Amino acid sequence: MKKNKVEVGILMGSDSDLPLVRPAVDLLESFGVGCEIRVLSAHRTPSAAAVYAATAVGRGLRVIIAAAGGAAHLGGVIAAHTTLPVIGIPVQNGALNGLDALLATVQMPAGIPVATVTLGSAGAANAAVLAVQILSTDRPALRRKLLAHKRGLEKKVQKGNLRVQAALSGK
């Protein structure tokens, strides 16, 4: 089986975030986009996070996804040390149920953008789709896969509508 070229880095602030980022990994794999997964912390391993970001381009990465909860500084720290697009997934946990992570991820200073997706598993899926959209700008084959994925989502909604209509009509 052919191994896909690693183009997306997926970072998480804690190993407990693996279930959250799993949908991103699975979606990227379904598009044929290789990814690497690491646990790095903006606060507990700041030097390692900076080195990871600074060497990402040289390793062939094109996009980095960073999942973090609480103060959620991982995406910003990574963005400060690379020119690659960084997508932040705020982790839904803690006393504020992820609101703190959402605000920390989305409120970056000018010049250090972190594209921020929603909380929860939808955030991981959206981060993967956004990464594929970025990668597909110069790759027609990947763009076709993305279009097929979106058509699949449309069909899923249409089937759901048919089920609801059938249930409501008593059939």
Number of C-alpha atoms within 10 A of each C-alpha: 3 5 9 13 13 15 22 25 22 25 28 27 26 14 11 10 17 17 11 21 27 16 19 24 23 16 19 22 15 12 18 17 21 17 21 14 16 16 17 24 24 21 14 10 12 15 13 13 23 21 13 19 23 18 13 22 15 9 11 13 20 19 23 27 29 34 32 28 26 22 17 28 23 29 33 23 20 30 25 18 17 19 15 17 19 28 30 36 36 32 30 22 16 12 9 10 14 22 19 19 25 24 15 22 30 20 13 16 9 6 8 19 19 25 17 24 20 18 22 16 18 16 23 30 23 19 31 28 19 17 23 24 16 15 18 16 10 10 12 11 11 18 18 12 16 17 13 12 16 13 12 12 12 12 12 12 12 12 12 12 12 12 13 12 12 11 10 9 8 7 7
